[in-house]
Amino acid sequence: MKLLRFGAPGQERPGALGQDGKIRDLSAHVSDITPANLSPSGLSKLNEIDLNKAPIVEGDVRIGAPVKGIRQVIAIGLNYADHAAESNMPIPQEPIVFIKAVSSVCGPNDPIIKPPHSTRLDWEIELGVVIGTEMDCVSETDALKHVAGYCVANDVSERAFQFELGGTWDKGKGFPNSCPLGPYLVTADSIDDPQSLSMWLDVNGERKQTGNTKTMVFDCAVLLSYVSHFMRLLPGDVVVTGTPPGVGMGMKPPQYLNVGDEVRLGIEGLGEQHQRVIKAPKPASLGHFLNKGE
């Protein structure tokens, strides 16, 4: 099942993609797609809906993030060996874990907002794993039993913020609209093997990233189990699992996103995203910390 949310920001309604490729409105059955809907019983109820009888959503509508009320976005760094190599960093011996701010989440086709003072804005296609039931110190064997589904994610990153300002990576990962999710959440029962999904990303029509989840250093089950031993994962949480090679930082010379650039990306069976880079309003200066300008 492909669950989605459509409508203006803050006014999204629940929906699903029918086999005919048309969006069906599920408002008569559920108020929204929330963490409460992602348990096995909640998904079972949604799966019982006859989509052929649900109203068709007409026209071109905005698609929002596939879950309302996401409480945590956990991200994994350098989880593809060839991406670690292009970043001139060693392959991790244990997963690298960081946090993307919940306020960074947006719809799959919403614009990427280039932060004020940004000089090294980068792209990263990633597989997103959406948690369905609480995870606390779960074994690798049982980890995928807690997954509600999967989605496309773009871990938009500002490399100067990430690497040049000291401290953790989080500063370069959590700005507004730096976590497009969707277009839909594909339930786990519709994905035969999350470790065999091809993925790609284009910038201005030029292919930048081509990969497959089979080349992850740590697979989804290992990642979820590992993270669950350090923090409790809650229904609706999203774990973004790392990116294959082809990011702007790794190119020679490096290439970064500018205002007006178009990004398209997709994962096999999970749909596609499309973003345009726009300029953010420029606030008061932060002094010597961020004085690089545009």
Secondary structure, DSSP 8 states (H G I E B T S, - for coil): -EEEEESSTT--EEEEE-TTS-EEE-TTT-S---GGG-SHHHHHHHHTS-GGGS-B--S---B--SSSS---EEEEES-BHHHHHHTT----SS-EEEEE-GGGEE-TTS-EEE-TT-S-EE--EEEEEEE-S-BSS--HHHHGGGEEEEEEEE--EEHHHHHTS-S-GGGGT-STT-EEB-S-EEEGGG-S-TTS-EEEEEETTEEEEEEEGGGBSS-HHHHHHHHHTTS-B-TT-EEE----S--GGGSSS-----TT-EEEEEETTTEEEEEEEEE----S--GGGS----
